[in-house]
Amino acid sequence: MSRFEELLGDFFYRPDEDTAGLLELPEAPADSSPAPKEERPGEHLVFVLEGERYAVPIGKVREILRVPPLTEIPRAPSSLLGVMNLRGDVLPVYDLKMRLKLSGQPPRVAGPPSEVEPLPRAARVLVVHGPDGDAGVLVDAVSEVVKLAPSQVEPPPPGLSGERDCVVGLGRQEEQLFILIDLDEALG
Amino acid sequence: MSPPAKGLSEFVAEANEILDLLGRDLLVLDEQRRSELDPDLVNRIFRGAHSLKGLSGMFGQDAMADLAHAAEEVLDRLRLGKIEPSAPVVDSLVEALDALQALLSEASREGHEGRSAERAKLLANRLSSLASFGPPPSSDELDEIGLPAQIRAVFTEYEEHRLKENVRKGVPLWRVRAAFDLTDFDVGLAKVNDALKPLGEVISTLPSAEPGAGSGIAFDLIFGSKSAAERIHQALIELPAKLAPLSGQPAPAPSPVAEEKAAAEPARKPATTKRHRVSVRPRRPTEAPPPARVELPRLHAEEGPTPTERREPDLSLRSLTQTVRVDIRRLDSLMNAVGELLLIRANVQRLAESALAAGAHAVSKLWGQELSRECRALERKLDELQTGILDARMVPLGQVFDKLARLVRRLAREAGKELDFAVSGGEVELDKLIVEELSDPLMHIIRNAIDHGVELPDERAEHGKPRRGTVSLRAEQRGNHVVIEVSDDGSGLDESRIRQVAVQRGLVVADQAQEMNRRELQNLIFLPGFSTARSVSAISGRGVGLDVVKTNIANLSGIIDVSSEAGRGTTLTLTLPVTLAIIRALMVSVSDRTYAVPLNSVLEIVSVEGSEIRTVERREVFSLRGRTLPFMRLARLFALPERPLSRHFVVVVGLAQERLGLAVDELIGQQDIVIKPLGGKLRHIPGIAGATDLGNRRTVLVLDIGALMEEVISPERRAEFI
């Protein structure tokens, strides 16, 4: 009986009914992909804060601006420098140095021109995709874009990660050292 | 299975529209209850419930579909005259509508089925039991007019019922035979219908067996009218229609369709037909065939869920309205774009001015003039664009008023009070966002009016007032504001009781309460925790209410005021801006920083000498026409470098009942601004409502007057923020 069915099945067999290959397909890349993915270098934007070089994944950065006039927000947390107007949107601008414990108090960059400290000519605002929507981040300078393969990234030294939990690793390329930071963590 | 979000929002919008219409029609039905029902109205409500059922079924909203179905059953029997529009029937229908609304708002939040589903089930059962009994069928009047059986066989149950009703009332029946060309018979038929409707009721439209001229088609309209034959003739004079009295004369030979129907009919019982009809939606656990359905002696044909499909051949798939539903966020982004354009225009204007100023060269001067003229033209067009977008955001207040009218009905019954609800100004338009936010506060106020305001009928009679109380809701536009008044003709506010309660609850000290004038005293009712209701009822009196109302109104930049006369009634007045998207603001300067104060909360500007400032409990105050107001230095509040000034400009702001003097350094002027909210974490910064830009790339903060007043009034709250 079953043999008869088999015969019938063969008789009615149509190649396009054979979906076994299709079903296997989705799994195939999962087996082979991790290795090449790991070696794909990620592009990072490098910027300077107090002479140290920091890096964030370039996909996080929307644009780089000269520092626009900032309006201070009374009674806001001190890491919030103020707000800026980017083509009609009002975006907050944050100071990373306080978060990274590079300085104890924020620079006076917002408010009326008479009270504002002059910023270095190279200073920029990075517009980044933050956890609560786009936000600006004030940096001393923007230096370059580097490609860092995962093998070039080491975990943060033990002493660093405790206090500065937004530091996620150290990137090394030839003699240069980049501090990789997690922006969501830093701005959150 | 969850339909995509866009589909859901479409569903919610459409269901909302149907529910709004149903609500309005049900109210009219309720008014007509005691007199003659308009058959068109009942039929329209029936169709509304039917479309809602279909729509909800399509989107898997089974609870809604079941309830709509139960309501449809009741309405069906109502329109067929099988049940009377008694109070319980109408009440249940209104309640079903409320439940549907609740289900819909649950659905729109995509939450799990909450309590509304339970309530809906109970209601559906109640409706089904309502649908299952009714008066016995009246004797068959149709025999008396001797209508040919072939014609009677093609009537739907509803048409037959309407025909009987007309016969019972002794309305003369007519047959209007209308012949049209095939190409535009729908237009022609609509014209005939329009001509006839004012004079009577078009009971049925049947295809006529006698062919029209050439490629034409003819219809027999069965028409009931008390009007004189000449008048009907007159109405049809321009139309290809002939009028003849309907009588037992040999009727035109029935069309093949009708014959077939007539032949098939005796095999079917009405109950079977009915079940067949509802089985379009197979899953329905609660559905039971209506028990003990009274059979009409006459058998009838059933063509489909809506008999109107045949009665209205002019039905088309094109929607009836020229309206587009737009997400308000799209309008917001358009508004933003216009705001940007205005800024660009200001820049161009500046260029033109500098060209004019550099007038050494004649060419440059000429160029400057040209540019500045174009600029003005641009400004006018931009103004137009801005107004257009603002207009698109406007919706009539009637949307909320209709819902409230339904609520009043229920509340009055629950409270055992008799009252009329008078509404006017439903056509006044407000920004969509404001209208949405208004429904809750208005509901609270009206609840209060019914619960605390209007007395019980006996009590009213004792005081020589009519037994029926009146609660009225009026809206009126005054310039850039809309004033909404809710008043009742009840007992008014009991001032001594207010004083007593306020002291009891520690809201004011006894001495203070004695010194307060009438208005101040009455306004104590807006304080949190104040409620004079001696008994806690289901409607109000839980100690929340008016303070929430006040906060909600203040959030809309509105002001609320109360005035009351003992024994005569109470009036609450809400003053609201027409829109929140663009506001007029007073620009002020403090320590070289510019801030915008929404002008709708600015009452006046005064100049105060340093010597006039006194302190009460270490807080600075000043006097304005005998009233002591808090004096708040904006610079100090915002921790900005203060300037030594001997004279202060004080912007007196008021929201709801509160007044506050805001000390600033300079006044810059008035300006229309587009408020942009501060997103993310900035939303929680106290005292700032948003930001705007004035064209010089610098952002200016807009003060949140409500929040600032809150801080001054309860300083301990401020501590939480810092």
Interface residues (C-beta under 8 A of the other chain):
Chain A: P68 P69 T71 E72 I73 P74 R75 A76 L80 V83 M84 N85 R87 G88 D89 V90 P92 G111 P112 S114 E115 G130 P131 D132 G133 A135
Chain B: N336 A337 G339 E340 S591 D592 R593 L637 F638 A639 L640 P641 K676 P677 L678 G679 G680 K681 L682 I685 P686 G687 I688 G690 A691 D693 R697 R698 T699 V700 L701 F721 I722
